[in-house]
């Protein structure tokens, strides 16, 4: 299941001092002070998450529908927090998850307001503004800017006014970089990296050495051939989910899971989202342990190994399979429908 990994609580004050070297963060902190208490996430965590989401949008142009779909995925992610200090998962309400999402969106909007070049593609600013307005978050602030249905055009990319920058850093970034690297946490390491990168690239303090150290650490983590994390689902819960999947029906009452070959979709989803082994034989053994060799259609190695996904599916995350149209054949559609249903069951 998706979840948001919180930053170590003891490190947040130091990270905040580091963020304060960024002019935009100081402005944003004022803008979001009335939303932060409701979202159960600190301003620093929300800032880092906003930078991460902007980076995610930067890979390719996305339509408004695709942006909204990614935001729905983020809402699911924010319903489940992982507290690194207590090593526990925290289930959150729909309303708290929504508050977190729109806090992140407001920060993204402020970042793009401060500098047009921060927007991965021009229309993203308008899409984000519309999402915030639709949710009635800061609606009163947008209302005064609205005219003839285009409430944000006159407000977009206005250069914000900032306090004069400090003469020297508020905190030694070297200590924070060392903690991030030694933590072995990808989230913490990437968060510190994005904070420093913004300051460095926007003409702030010179952090080239620290940025290189953090990049090297992330490259090292990405290159490690380590066993994936265990699923956050218990064995019993996963068995129930997969059993429900084999019985699922479409809107016409037809079973969606009819062929053994469709177990390949299950393999892809559990590998990508739940940390199951990338070795197909090991995956099939884990399914047998859950009794999936006795259901219909049963999970069978000889059948699954024959599956060859189209190029469109191979190069796309399972979460985005449902939106694919080009290069999709009937066999792909059979995999997509099972993958989509399994993701829905995992996130229920």
Order of alpha helices (4+ residues) and beta strands (2+ residues): beta-alpha-alpha-alpha-alpha-alpha-beta-beta-alpha-alpha-alpha-alpha-alpha-alpha-alpha-alpha-alpha-alpha-alpha-alpha
